[in-house]
């Protein structure tokens, strides 16, 4: 995959992809969410956090993705890639089939493409102020853009800890967890996402459209 970086365009061969789940820094809140999902029939994770391997081909820079049925939704997540002996920080969406989630969280993640921003930052450049980085996601709803997720990386487990737990090897890409959805998790026809660095005064952003394909029996 090709990414823009502060050093110019860089081609990165992704060898494996991981989605880190249950990564909230507030463990009591994570446990409460697990209990809520269990009441809906979603099996609790075997470990917290839990690392789901997904096919690397799911990662995409496409401005639109196709999903089967009306029950999927995206969620903003920091992205970490290890390449050329360095760590890079980016932005992506862990688009997930919510209906399938009640059967298998792993499968619900595997069946949807994972749109990624086309730019990366050097991890070392932000390592000292990661908790100050701001995540924001809007969805298209009722013909208007509506705030859907907002917060800082301070709400997510330290990225160094997640990287060590994966473990993330050369060529690896990992989505690192998300923030609560304002108004509840729900599908949308379009998403736009932004990772802002108030210290260095810059941002990563991208948006994508979702086409729901008919479920044919």
RACOR-V6170 format. One record per backbone hydrogen bond with DSSP energy under -0.5 kcal/mol. NH is the residue of the N-H (numbers start at 0). CO is the residue of the C=O. If there is no record, write none. Layout:
nh={NH:NH}
co={CO:CO}
//
This chain:
nh={2:3:4:7:9:11:11:13:14:14:15:16:17:18:19:19:20:24:26:29:30:31:32:33:34:35:36:37:38:39:39:40:41:42:48:49:51:51:52:53:57:58:59:64:66:68:68:72:76:77:78:79:80:81:82:82:85:87:88:89:91:92:93:94:95:96:97:97:100:101:101:102:103:107:108:109:110:111:113:114:115:116:119:120:122:124:125:125:126:128:129:131:132:133:134:135:136:137:138:139:140:140:143:145:147:148:150:152:153:154:155:156:160:161:162:163:164:165:166:167:168:170:171:172:173:174:175:181:182:183:188:190:191:192:193:194:195:195:196:197:200:201:203:205:207:208:209:210:211:212:212:215:216}
co={9:117:7:4:2:0:9:11:12:170:170:53:172:51:17:174:49:154:24:25:26:27:28:29:30:31:32:33:34:35:36:37:36:40:20:20:18:49:50:16:54:55:113:208:210:66:212:95:91:176:89:173:87:171:80:85:82:80:120:78:76:114:74:92:72:107:70:95:96:97:98:99:99:103:104:105:106:108:57:112:59:90:3:88:86:121:121:122:122:125:126:128:129:195:150:193:148:191:145:189:138:143:140:138:136:136:134:132:130:151:152:22:157:157:158:159:160:161:162:162:166:81:168:15:79:17:77:147:180:180:139:207:137:205:135:203:133:193:201:195:196:196:194:192:190:62:188:64:209:66:210:213:214}
//
